[in-house]
Amino acid sequence: MAAPHISALAARLLQRNSSLTPSQIKRTITTTARPMPSCGSNCGAGLADAAKAVRSLRP
């Protein structure tokens, strides 16, 4: 069920910086995600932190 949320976050990142490539968007989302230790290795990069991802981009 994460796909709609991640798609919306990707759109918000593009709104902040329209020159981002798909690789840059993925890297931004994965590097700003919060780990979810209770999930083991089944949660990918962890819990997406939308605010942190948007703040990580320069205006």
GUSE-726859 format. One record per residue (C-alpha): x, y, z. Coordinates in Angstrom, 2 decimals, decimal comma. Last residue first. Example, Ala and Ser with C-alpha at 12.3 -4.5 7.8 and 13.67 -1.06 7.14 Angstrom:
site x=13,67&y=-1,06&z=7,14
site x=12,30&y=-4,50&z=7,80
This chain:
site x=14,75&y=25,37&z=-3,22
site x=17,55&y=22,97&z=-2,26
site x=16,33&y=19,48&z=-1,59
site x=16,79&y=17,80&z=1,79
site x=13,75&y=19,60&z=3,17
site x=11,50&y=17,66&z=0,77
site x=12,98&y=14,30&z=1,84
site x=12,85&y=15,22&z=5,55
site x=9,19&y=16,17&z=5,31
site x=8,32&y=13,03&z=3,37
site x=10,00&y=10,62&z=5,76
site x=9,49&y=7,26&z=4,05
site x=9,51&y=4,34&z=6,48
site x=12,24&y=1,82&z=5,76
site x=14,60&y=1,38&z=2,81
site x=13,02&y=-1,93&z=1,81
site x=10,63&y=-3,12&z=4,47
site x=11,15&y=-6,90&z=4,46
site x=14,74&y=-6,82&z=5,76
site x=13,71&y=-6,82&z=9,41
site x=10,35&y=-5,21&z=10,10
site x=10,87&y=-4,39&z=13,77
site x=14,01&y=-2,42&z=12,84
site x=12,07&y=0,13&z=10,75
site x=14,68&y=2,58&z=9,52
site x=13,62&y=6,15&z=8,71
site x=13,75&y=7,13&z=5,05
site x=15,90&y=10,12&z=4,00
site x=18,38&y=8,07&z=1,96
site x=15,64&y=6,05&z=0,26
site x=13,48&y=8,99&z=-0,80
site x=16,37&y=11,12&z=-2,03
site x=17,99&y=8,20&z=-3,87
site x=14,73&y=7,33&z=-5,61
site x=14,18&y=10,93&z=-6,67
site x=17,76&y=11,24&z=-7,90
site x=17,42&y=8,04&z=-9,94
site x=14,14&y=9,25&z=-11,49
site x=15,90&y=12,47&z=-12,54
site x=15,32&y=15,75&z=-10,74
site x=14,98&y=18,86&z=-12,95
site x=11,54&y=19,81&z=-11,62
site x=12,85&y=20,67&z=-8,17
site x=10,24&y=21,39&z=-5,46
site x=7,34&y=20,17&z=-7,60
site x=9,44&y=17,17&z=-8,55
site x=9,90&y=16,37&z=-4,87
site x=6,16&y=16,72&z=-4,33
site x=5,46&y=14,36&z=-7,24
site x=7,89&y=11,80&z=-5,79
site x=6,15&y=12,12&z=-2,43
site x=2,78&y=11,51&z=-4,07
site x=4,14&y=8,44&z=-5,83
site x=5,61&y=7,23&z=-2,53
site x=2,24&y=7,56&z=-0,83
site x=0,32&y=5,88&z=-3,63
site x=2,87&y=3,02&z=-3,79
site x=3,04&y=2,29&z=-0,06
site x=0,00&y=0,00&z=0,00
